[in-house]
């Protein structure tokens, strides 16, 4: 038998032994998954994997929490699967009865706890910011700054950030900062606004999409009825084309701020 044939046979035998070993490990871990852990928690538990945590540290903490009978075997399973360096930071909610395989899948895929906050249509920027600060597990980084300073921190290119957040429900994880949520809401507004501006029909008396946004906000405050807003918009456009004042109560009310009662 020549050298080439010997190498081919050797490689084939190695592949067979590797497959057998992999199957054996999988069977072993499956058996471990099915084995009940009497010390396991009986209610959902939240754990946090912080940046820089090693596989050994994570396995030890999971063992202490009662989710692993053998942290050593858990580490071995992660290494066999090639994911020992793929564990993602975050806060995780672990359900009673979760198996080591399911647990490993969860923390490798970053299936962390998601919180939610809704920015309500019609809110001022200040109201949105206060709601974000009141939400769970948000890291405040803008507290004490003026609106102009907040706008500068967000690189909005405008001194006043009013009206530059898209009202929607946003999901976030523990440790998200206030500015991260604001930027997401601002970026979504830019996307929606750009699409609407590109699809506009006819000539309108607005210099840019942000003037159109301002007008939309005024019309929204003028009436809560969608059936009336088209007529209101037509009246305002006619007044602008004639060089008239809008004579709109919401513009006065907004200017009065907290003094309006």
C-alpha positions as CSV (number, residue, x, y, z in Angstrom):
1,X,0.0,0.0,0.0
2,X,1.5,3.3,-1.0
3,X,1.7,6.4,1.2
4,X,-1.3,8.1,-0.4
5,X,-3.6,5.1,0.3
6,X,-2.3,4.9,3.8
7,X,-3.2,8.6,4.4
8,X,-6.6,8.1,2.9
9,X,-7.4,5.1,5.1
10,X,-6.0,6.9,8.2
11,X,-8.2,9.9,7.5
12,X,-11.2,7.7,7.1
13,X,-10.6,5.9,10.3
14,X,-10.1,9.2,12.1
15,X,-13.4,10.6,10.8
16,X,-15.2,7.4,11.9
17,X,-13.8,7.7,15.4
18,X,-14.6,11.4,15.6
19,X,-18.2,10.7,14.5
20,X,-18.5,8.0,17.1
21,X,-17.1,10.3,19.8
22,X,-19.5,13.1,18.9
23,X,-22.5,10.8,19.0
24,X,-21.3,9.4,22.3
25,X,-20.9,12.9,23.8
26,X,-24.4,13.9,22.5
27,X,-25.9,10.8,24.0
28,X,-24.2,11.5,27.3
29,X,-25.4,15.1,27.4
30,X,-28.9,14.0,26.5
31,X,-28.9,11.6,29.5
32,X,-27.6,14.3,31.8
33,X,-30.4,16.6,30.5
34,X,-33.1,14.0,31.5
35,X,-31.7,13.6,35.0
36,X,-33.7,15.6,37.5
37,X,-31.9,18.1,39.7
38,X,-33.6,18.1,43.1
39,X,-31.9,21.4,44.0
40,X,-33.2,23.2,40.9
41,X,-35.3,26.3,41.5
42,X,-39.1,25.9,41.4
43,X,-39.8,29.4,40.1
44,X,-38.2,31.5,37.3
45,X,-34.9,33.0,38.2
46,X,-33.1,35.9,36.6
47,X,-29.3,35.8,36.2
48,X,-26.9,38.3,34.7
49,X,-23.8,37.5,32.6
50,X,-21.6,40.5,32.8
51,X,-19.0,41.5,30.3
52,X,-15.7,39.6,30.7
53,X,-17.3,36.6,32.3
54,X,-15.5,33.3,31.5
55,X,-17.2,30.0,30.8
56,X,-15.9,28.7,34.1
57,X,-17.4,31.6,36.0
58,X,-20.8,31.3,34.3
59,X,-20.9,27.6,34.8
60,X,-20.1,28.0,38.5
61,X,-22.8,30.6,39.0
62,X,-25.4,28.5,37.2
63,X,-24.4,25.6,39.4
64,X,-24.7,27.7,42.6
65,X,-28.2,28.8,41.4
66,X,-29.2,25.1,41.1
67,X,-29.5,24.9,37.3
68,X,-26.4,22.6,36.8
69,X,-25.5,19.5,38.7
70,X,-22.1,19.4,37.1
71,X,-20.6,22.7,35.9
72,X,-17.6,20.8,34.7
73,X,-19.7,18.7,32.3
74,X,-21.5,21.9,31.2
75,X,-18.1,23.4,30.3
76,X,-17.1,20.2,28.4
77,X,-20.4,20.3,26.5
78,X,-19.7,23.9,25.4
79,X,-16.2,23.1,24.3
80,X,-17.3,20.0,22.3
81,X,-19.9,22.2,20.5
82,X,-17.3,24.9,19.9
83,X,-19.2,27.6,21.7
84,X,-17.1,28.1,24.8
85,X,-16.2,31.6,23.6
86,X,-19.6,32.5,22.2
87,X,-21.5,33.2,25.5
88,X,-23.2,36.5,25.3
89,X,-23.6,39.1,28.1
90,X,-27.1,40.0,29.3
91,X,-29.8,39.3,31.8
92,X,-31.5,35.9,31.4
93,X,-34.7,34.5,32.8
94,X,-34.3,30.8,33.5
95,X,-37.5,28.6,33.8
96,X,-37.7,25.7,36.2
97,X,-36.8,22.4,34.5
98,X,-34.6,24.0,31.8
99,X,-31.9,21.5,30.7
100,X,-28.2,22.2,30.3
101,X,-28.5,22.0,26.5
102,X,-31.4,24.5,26.5
103,X,-29.5,26.7,28.9
104,X,-26.4,26.7,26.7
105,X,-28.5,27.5,23.6
106,X,-30.1,30.4,25.4
107,X,-26.9,32.1,26.5
108,X,-25.1,31.5,23.3
109,X,-27.9,33.0,21.2
110,X,-28.3,35.9,23.5
111,X,-32.0,35.2,24.4
112,X,-31.9,37.8,27.2
113,X,-34.8,39.4,29.0
114,X,-36.5,42.1,26.9
115,X,-38.1,45.2,28.5
116,X,-40.5,47.5,26.6
117,X,-41.4,51.1,26.6
118,X,-44.0,53.0,24.6
119,X,-43.5,56.5,23.4
120,X,-47.0,57.9,23.0
121,X,-48.1,59.8,20.0
122,X,-48.4,63.5,20.9
123,X,-45.9,63.5,23.7
124,X,-43.4,66.3,23.9
125,X,-39.7,65.4,23.9
126,X,-39.6,66.1,27.6
127,X,-42.4,63.7,28.3
128,X,-40.8,61.0,26.3
129,X,-37.5,61.5,28.1
130,X,-39.2,61.4,31.5
131,X,-40.9,58.1,30.5
132,X,-37.6,56.6,29.5
133,X,-36.0,57.7,32.8
134,X,-38.9,56.1,34.7
135,X,-38.6,52.8,32.8
136,X,-37.0,49.7,34.4
137,X,-33.2,49.1,34.0
138,X,-32.5,52.2,31.9
139,X,-29.1,53.8,32.5
140,X,-29.5,57.6,32.6
141,X,-26.7,59.6,30.9
142,X,-28.6,62.8,30.0
143,X,-29.9,63.8,33.4
144,X,-29.3,67.5,34.1
145,X,-28.7,68.5,30.5
146,X,-30.7,71.1,28.7
147,X,-32.7,70.2,25.6
148,X,-30.0,71.9,23.4
149,X,-27.3,69.8,25.1
150,X,-29.4,66.6,24.6
151,X,-29.9,67.5,21.0
152,X,-26.1,68.0,20.6
153,X,-25.4,64.7,22.3
154,X,-27.7,63.0,19.7
155,X,-26.0,64.8,16.8
156,X,-29.4,65.9,15.6
157,X,-28.1,69.1,13.9
158,X,-30.8,71.1,15.5
159,X,-30.9,73.0,18.8
160,X,-34.4,71.9,19.6
161,X,-35.1,68.1,19.5
162,X,-38.9,68.6,19.7
163,X,-40.8,66.3,17.4
164,X,-37.8,64.3,16.4
165,X,-38.9,61.0,18.1
166,X,-41.1,58.4,16.4
167,X,-43.9,57.3,18.7
168,X,-43.8,53.5,19.0
169,X,-43.1,50.6,21.3
170,X,-39.4,49.9,21.8
171,X,-37.8,46.8,23.3
172,X,-34.5,46.9,25.1
173,X,-32.3,45.0,27.5
174,X,-31.0,45.7,31.0
175,X,-28.3,48.4,30.9
176,X,-29.6,50.2,27.8
177,X,-28.9,53.9,28.1
178,X,-31.5,56.7,27.6
179,X,-29.6,58.1,24.7
180,X,-29.6,54.6,23.0
181,X,-33.4,54.6,23.1
182,X,-33.7,58.2,21.9
183,X,-31.4,57.5,19.0
184,X,-33.4,54.5,17.9
185,X,-36.6,56.6,18.1
186,X,-35.0,59.4,16.1
187,X,-33.6,57.0,13.5
188,X,-37.0,55.4,13.0
189,X,-38.6,58.8,12.5
190,X,-36.0,59.8,9.9
191,X,-36.7,56.6,8.0
192,X,-40.5,57.0,8.1
193,X,-40.3,60.8,7.4
194,X,-37.9,60.3,4.4
195,X,-40.2,57.7,2.9
196,X,-43.3,59.9,3.3
197,X,-41.5,63.0,1.9
198,X,-40.3,61.1,-1.1
199,X,-43.9,59.9,-1.8
200,X,-45.6,63.3,-1.4
201,X,-48.0,64.4,-4.1
202,X,-48.0,67.9,-5.6
203,X,-46.2,71.1,-4.6
204,X,-46.4,71.9,-1.0
205,X,-45.3,75.1,0.8
206,X,-42.7,73.4,2.9
207,X,-38.9,73.9,2.6
208,X,-38.1,70.4,3.8
209,X,-39.5,67.3,5.4
210,X,-39.1,68.8,8.9
211,X,-41.4,71.7,8.2
212,X,-43.9,69.2,7.0
213,X,-43.4,67.3,10.2
214,X,-44.1,70.5,12.2
215,X,-47.3,71.1,10.3
216,X,-48.4,67.5,10.9
217,X,-47.9,67.9,14.6
218,X,-50.0,71.1,14.6
219,X,-52.8,69.4,12.7
220,X,-52.7,66.5,15.0
221,X,-53.2,68.8,18.0
222,X,-56.0,70.7,16.2
223,X,-58.2,67.6,16.0
224,X,-58.2,64.1,17.2
225,X,-60.5,63.1,14.3
226,X,-58.7,61.7,11.3
227,X,-61.7,62.6,9.1
228,X,-61.2,66.3,10.0
229,X,-57.4,66.5,9.6
230,X,-57.4,66.5,5.8
231,X,-59.6,69.6,5.8
232,X,-57.5,71.3,8.4
233,X,-54.4,70.6,6.4
234,X,-56.0,72.1,3.3
235,X,-56.9,75.3,5.2
236,X,-53.4,75.7,6.7
237,X,-51.8,75.2,3.3
238,X,-54.0,77.8,1.7
239,X,-53.2,80.3,4.5
240,X,-49.5,79.7,4.0
241,X,-49.7,80.2,0.2
242,X,-51.5,83.5,0.9
243,X,-48.9,84.6,3.4
244,X,-51.4,84.5,6.3
245,X,-50.8,83.4,9.9
246,X,-52.0,79.9,10.7
247,X,-54.1,81.2,13.7
248,X,-53.8,77.8,15.4
249,X,-54.3,77.4,19.1
250,X,-51.8,74.5,19.5
251,X,-49.0,76.8,18.4
252,X,-49.8,79.3,21.2
253,X,-50.3,76.5,23.7
254,X,-47.0,75.0,22.9
255,X,-45.3,78.4,23.2
256,X,-46.8,78.8,26.7
257,X,-45.4,75.5,27.8
258,X,-46.1,74.8,31.5
259,X,-47.8,78.1,31.9
260,X,-50.8,76.8,30.0
261,X,-53.5,75.4,32.3
